[in-house]
Amino acid sequence: MTTVLLTGFEPFGGDSFNPSGAAVGQVAASWTGSAELVVDVLPVAFAGAANRMRELIARHSPDVVLAAGLAGGRTAVGVERIAVNLLDARIPDNDGEQPVDEPSTPGAPAARFASLPVKRIVQELGGAGIPAELSHSAGTYVCNHVFFTALDAAPAPSRSGFVHVPWSREHAPTADAASLPFADIVQAIGIVIDASLSDEDDLRLPGGAVH
């Protein structure tokens, strides 16, 4: 049976809610797909999150690894294309650790590319009416660390990638914060899973950025 590993994150930075963790739980609760879905909510901790990701991959040998995290301030679902081998934390993680200019995985390449069909995913999200964008930076915090770890730990031909979601409208820290309805975030993650399970190749369309 095909196996999908889906992860989100716990709250961090003083917030009481993280839509990525809540959304993956909702996807699991309503899952009717033919693939086995393994769901976990990771700690926002550099060591803990990476170790947990490696444990999950080793235990379940997933065909698809999809990690989701919160990017407060973004107005669209960000389908991440590149993970960098760099930890440079602007704020401490939930364990109080704040690595600066350290590698995510010592001895690994400087960057790795998502193996999901990222451009096709952006197109399918847009077709469903969900704002989406191809992102070329997952940051240098725990999200990027988990993204890089998944790509490092999951052997080919498995597909691995990361999506950043905005605040959910129902739990945004302020009324004017960039956000999407929580139901749209849950739907978006389901669409990403379906596209990742497809045998179709990625689209060859312009998706670069000039800045």
WORA-V282825 format. One record per helix or strand. SS is the DSSP state (A for helix, B for strand). FROM is the first residue (numbers start at 0). TO is the last residue. If there is no record, write none. Layout:
[[SS,FROM,TO] [SS,FROM,TO]]
//
This chain:
[[B,2,8] [A,18,28] [B,35,41] [A,45,59] [B,63,69] [B,76,79] [B,81,83] [B,86,86] [B,101,101] [B,110,112] [A,117,126] [B,131,134] [A,141,152] [B,158,164] [B,166,167] [A,168,170] [B,178,179] [A,181,196]]
//
